[in-house]
Amino acid sequence: MASSWLVLVLLPLLCLGTTLPGSDAARAFFVFGDSLVDNGNNNYLLTAARADSPPYGIDTPDHRATGRFSNGKNVPDIISEHLGAEPVLPYLSPELDGDKMLVGANFASAGVGILNDTGIQFANIIHISKQLLYFQQYQKRLSSLIGPEQTARLVSGSLVLITLGGNDFVNNYYLVPYSARSREFSLPDYINYILSEYRQILTKLYDLGARRVLVQGVGPIGCVPAELALHSLDGSCDRELQRAAEMYNPRLMALLADLNAGYGSDVFVGVNTQRIHNDFIDDPKAYGFETATQACCGQGRFNGMGLCTMVSSLCADRDAFVFWDAFHPTERANRLIVQQFMSGSVDYIAPMNLSTVLAIDLQKEQLRT
């Protein structure tokens, strides 16, 4: 029975040939990073960094909290829409098996950073080193299903998104006054350090077969409601946190350009998340938002204190808010962010936007077949 079942599974996969990895030739998608892109891995962990209770997910079709730090969809979900694919499942989900694995997987975990000591206060999260180990494990699992050659092809033809860095500032360097890291490093030296670590992470992704990687920079961390609640009297952004992001992001883009030059190919595509968010923050009404300072769900000043829970103050119109909770965008803000992924100029995404990436890669695939 087991061997018969395997034949039944493998025959249609082999018949797909060049159309792997999906039923309609949608490319596989892999996600790494933190709470901005976690779609439920932390649901399976004993950790404080969770979004598995209402009102998270209030605007999903079944109004269910899914583990996404949003009222609805997050950035990976919306990218999947543009790929013509279903959302990828969390790697820890028991549903990620069989043909579901052809779609890809999300390895992200809320609270993590570039450094493995980032987020230790949350306990039991999937640090980026372990996310990469899971990616290796995923490839072994898939190889047993479709073979090593097709697995290597699926991975090399995939799209990868990685989102790290914000927690290394907010939940490490600036977590408390005179933190261990801030005593160890000046800000410029800390940025040098985390970028040297990030280089190793990105190199490892390449070594594991990734050939198209979207790398999100650090957003306007001094402007999120949590930081406004702590540091702002009038809703203006915290200058020190903004300085950190403004120093870090150009250095990250230079790192990606250096890696691409070494590989002789545009493997890494940098997303200027801060620039995208700044548009909303500088003129929210121009983008249909009522506010870019107040969180939709929370309590205290700017609704930025504590967690978003059933007893929090909750806005009636989520589409009017840039921020869903103290740190994370609403689904509508996420959709506008992905719009810049797709069609933004090099000021927003470089060396090319995602629409161009997809068109180039499709042409290459057609030439190969």
C-alpha positions in Angstrom: 0.0 0.0 0.0 2.8 2.4 0.9 4.7 1.9 -2.4 1.4 2.2 -4.4 0.7 5.5 -2.6 4.2 6.8 -3.4 3.8 6.0 -7.1 0.4 7.8 -7.2 2.0 10.9 -5.6 5.2 10.9 -7.7 3.6 10.3 -11.2 1.8 13.6 -11.3 4.8 15.4 -9.9 7.1 13.9 -12.5 4.6 14.8 -15.2 4.8 18.4 -14.1 8.4 18.5 -15.4 9.3 22.1 -15.9 6.2 23.4 -14.2 7.4 22.6 -10.7 6.8 24.0 -8.1 3.1 24.3 -8.3 -0.1 23.3 -10.0 -0.1 26.4 -12.3 3.7 26.8 -12.4 3.7 29.3 -9.5 7.2 29.4 -8.2 8.0 28.2 -4.7 8.3 30.9 -2.0 10.3 30.8 1.2 10.1 33.2 4.1 12.6 33.9 6.9 12.7 36.5 9.6 10.7 38.0 12.5 7.1 39.0 13.4 6.6 41.2 10.4 6.6 38.0 8.3 5.8 35.2 10.8 2.5 33.5 9.8 2.1 31.1 12.7 5.3 29.3 13.6 5.2 30.8 17.1 1.8 29.2 17.6 3.6 25.9 18.1 6.1 27.3 20.6 5.9 28.1 24.3 6.8 31.8 23.9 5.5 35.2 24.8 5.8 36.4 21.2 2.4 35.1 19.9 -0.5 36.4 17.9 -2.9 33.5 18.2 -5.7 35.2 20.1 -8.3 37.8 19.1 -8.5 40.5 18.0 -5.5 39.4 15.8 -7.0 38.1 12.5 -10.2 40.0 13.0 -10.4 40.8 9.2 -9.6 37.3 8.0 -12.5 35.5 6.3 -13.3 33.5 9.4 -12.2 36.3 11.8 -9.7 33.8 13.3 -6.3 34.7 14.9 -3.8 32.8 12.7 -0.5 33.8 14.3 0.1 36.7 12.0 0.8 40.0 13.7 -1.9 41.8 11.8 -5.7 42.3 11.5 -5.5 40.2 8.3 -2.9 39.3 5.8 0.8 40.1 6.1 3.5 40.9 3.5 4.2 37.2 2.5 0.5 36.5 2.0 0.2 39.4 -0.4 3.4 38.5 -2.3 1.9 35.0 -2.7 -1.2 36.5 -4.3 1.1 38.2 -6.9 2.8 34.9 -7.5 -0.5 33.3 -8.2 -0.1 30.9 -5.3 -1.7 30.0 -2.0 -0.1 31.4 1.1 2.9 29.3 2.3 2.3 27.3 5.5 4.4 27.8 8.7 7.2 25.2 8.7 6.0 23.9 12.1 2.5 23.3 10.9 1.5 19.6 10.7 -0.3 20.5 7.5 3.0 21.2 5.7 3.4 17.8 3.9 3.0 16.2 0.5 2.2 18.6 -2.3 1.8 21.5 0.1 5.6 21.5 0.4 5.8 22.4 -3.3 4.4 25.8 -2.6 7.3 26.6 -0.2 7.4 27.2 3.5 7.5 30.1 6.1 10.3 29.7 8.7 9.9 33.1 10.3 9.5 33.5 14.1 8.4 36.6 16.0 11.0 38.1 18.2 14.2 37.0 16.3 17.0 39.1 14.9 20.2 38.8 13.1 21.9 38.0 16.4 21.0 34.9 18.4 20.9 36.9 21.6 18.2 39.2 20.2 14.7 38.3 21.6 16.0 36.2 24.4 13.3 37.8 26.6 10.6 36.1 24.6 12.1 32.6 25.2 11.7 29.6 22.8 11.7 31.4 19.4 13.3 30.1 16.2 16.5 32.1 15.9 17.7 32.6 12.3 20.4 30.0 12.6 17.7 27.4 13.4 15.5 28.8 10.6 18.3 28.0 8.2 18.7 24.5 9.7 14.9 24.0 9.2 15.4 25.0 5.5 18.0 22.3 5.1 15.6 19.8 6.8 12.8 21.0 4.5 15.0 20.2 1.4 15.7 16.7 2.7 12.0 16.1 3.3 11.1 17.3 -0.2 14.0 15.4 -1.8 12.5 12.2 -0.4 9.2 13.1 -2.2 10.4 14.4 -5.6 14.1 13.6 -5.7 17.2 15.7 -5.1 17.4 17.0 -8.7 13.8 18.4 -8.7 14.3 19.7 -5.2 17.4 21.6 -6.2 15.6 23.0 -9.2 12.6 24.0 -7.1 14.8 25.9 -4.6 17.0 27.6 -7.2 13.8 28.7 -9.0 12.1 30.0 -5.8 11.6 33.4 -4.5 12.9 34.1 -1.0 11.9 36.9 1.5 14.0 37.7 4.5 13.1 40.3 7.1 15.6 40.9 10.0 17.2 43.8 11.8 14.5 45.7 13.6 14.6 43.6 16.7 18.3 43.9 16.9 17.8 47.5 17.7 14.4 47.6 19.5 14.8 44.4 21.4 18.5 44.3 21.9 20.6 47.4 21.6 17.9 49.9 22.8 15.9 47.4 24.8 16.9 49.1 28.1 19.2 52.0 28.9 22.8 50.9 29.0 22.0 47.5 27.5 24.8 44.9 27.3 25.2 45.5 23.6 25.1 49.3 23.9 27.9 49.1 26.5 29.9 46.7 24.3 29.5 48.7 21.0 29.0 52.3 19.8 26.1 52.5 17.4 28.4 52.5 14.3 30.4 49.6 15.6 27.2 47.7 16.4 25.9 48.2 12.9 29.2 46.9 11.5 28.9 43.9 13.7 25.3 43.0 12.8 26.0 43.5 9.1 29.0 41.2 9.3 26.7 38.6 10.9 24.0 39.2 8.3 26.5 38.7 5.5 27.1 35.2 6.8 23.3 34.5 7.0 22.8 35.7 3.4 25.8 33.7 2.2 24.4 30.6 3.9 21.1 31.2 2.1 22.9 31.3 -1.2 24.8 28.1 -0.3 21.5 26.4 0.4 20.4 27.2 -3.1 18.5 30.5 -3.0 19.0 32.6 -6.1 16.4 35.3 -5.7 16.2 36.9 -2.3 14.2 39.9 -1.3 15.9 41.5 1.7 13.8 44.0 3.7 15.7 46.8 5.4 14.8 48.2 8.9 11.6 50.3 9.0 11.1 53.6 10.8 11.6 52.0 14.2 11.5 55.3 16.0 8.0 56.0 14.6 6.1 52.9 15.7 3.4 53.5 18.4 5.3 51.6 21.0 8.3 54.0 20.7 6.0 57.0 20.5 4.3 55.9 23.7 7.7 55.8 25.5 9.5 58.7 23.9 7.2 61.2 22.2 5.1 64.0 23.5 3.6 65.1 20.2 3.8 62.1 17.9 7.1 63.0 16.4 9.5 60.0 15.9 12.2 59.1 18.3 15.4 60.6 16.8 17.9 58.1 18.2 16.0 55.1 16.9 15.5 56.8 13.5 19.2 57.6 13.4 20.0 53.9 13.9 17.7 52.9 11.0 19.1 55.7 8.7 22.7 54.6 9.4 21.9 50.9 9.0 19.8 50.8 5.8 22.3 52.3 3.3 25.0 50.0 4.7 22.7 47.0 4.1 22.1 48.0 0.5 25.9 48.4 0.0 26.3 44.9 1.5 23.8 43.4 -0.9 25.4 45.1 -3.9 28.8 43.7 -2.8 27.4 40.2 -2.5 25.8 40.5 -5.9 29.1 41.6 -7.4 30.8 38.6 -5.9 28.2 36.2 -7.3 28.0 37.9 -10.7 24.2 38.0 -10.5 21.4 40.1 -8.9 20.7 37.4 -6.3 19.8 39.9 -3.5 17.2 42.6 -4.0 17.1 45.3 -1.3 13.7 46.7 -0.1 13.9 50.2 1.4 11.2 49.6 4.0 11.9 52.8 5.8 11.4 54.9 2.7 8.1 53.1 2.0 6.8 53.6 5.6 8.0 57.2 5.6 5.6 58.0 2.8 2.7 57.0 5.1 4.1 58.7 8.1 4.9 62.0 6.4 1.5 62.3 4.8 -0.9 59.5 5.9 -4.0 61.2 4.3 -2.4 61.1 0.9 -2.6 57.3 1.2 -6.1 57.2 2.6 -5.1 56.8 6.3 -6.4 58.9 9.1 -3.4 58.4 11.4 0.2 57.0 11.3 0.9 57.5 15.0 -2.0 55.8 16.7 -2.2 52.0 16.7 -5.6 50.4 16.0 -5.3 47.9 18.8 -3.7 48.7 22.2 -3.9 50.9 25.2 -2.3 53.9 26.7 -0.6 56.7 24.8 -0.9 56.3 21.0 -2.5 52.9 21.8 1.2 51.8 22.0 1.4 50.4 25.5 1.5 46.7 26.1 0.0 44.0 24.0 -3.1 43.9 21.7 -5.6 41.7 23.5 -9.4 41.3 23.8 -9.5 44.0 26.5 -7.5 46.5 24.3 -9.0 49.6 22.7 -9.8 48.6 19.2 -10.5 50.9 16.2 -13.6 50.4 14.1 -12.0 51.1 10.7 -8.7 49.2 10.4 -8.2 50.6 6.9 -7.8 54.1 8.4 -4.7 53.1 10.4 -1.1 52.5 9.3 -0.4 50.5 12.4 -2.4 47.6 13.6 -0.7 47.2 17.0 2.3 48.8 18.8 4.8 47.6 16.1 3.0 46.0 13.1 1.2 47.4 10.0 -2.5 46.8 9.2 -3.3 44.6 6.2 -4.1 47.7 4.1 -0.6 49.2 4.9 0.9 45.8 4.0 -0.8 45.9 0.6 0.6 49.3 -0.1 4.1 48.1 1.0 3.9 45.2 -1.4 2.7 47.5 -4.2 6.1 49.2 -3.9 7.8 45.8 -4.0 6.0 45.1 -7.2 6.3 48.5 -9.1 8.5 50.8 -7.0 11.5 52.7 -8.4 15.0 52.0 -7.3 14.5 54.5 -4.4 12.2 51.8 -2.9 13.6 48.5 -4.2 16.9 47.9 -5.9 18.4 46.9 -8.3 15.0 46.2 -9.7 11.4 45.8 -8.5 9.6 42.4 -8.1 7.6 42.7 -11.3 10.9 43.0 -13.2 12.4 40.1 -11.3 9.4 37.9 -12.1 9.4 38.9 -15.8 13.2 38.2 -16.2 13.0 34.9 -14.4 10.0 33.8 -16.4 11.9 34.6 -19.6 14.9 32.6 -18.4 12.7 29.6 -17.5 11.1 29.7 -21.0 14.5 29.8 -22.7 15.6 26.8 -20.7 12.5 24.8 -21.7 
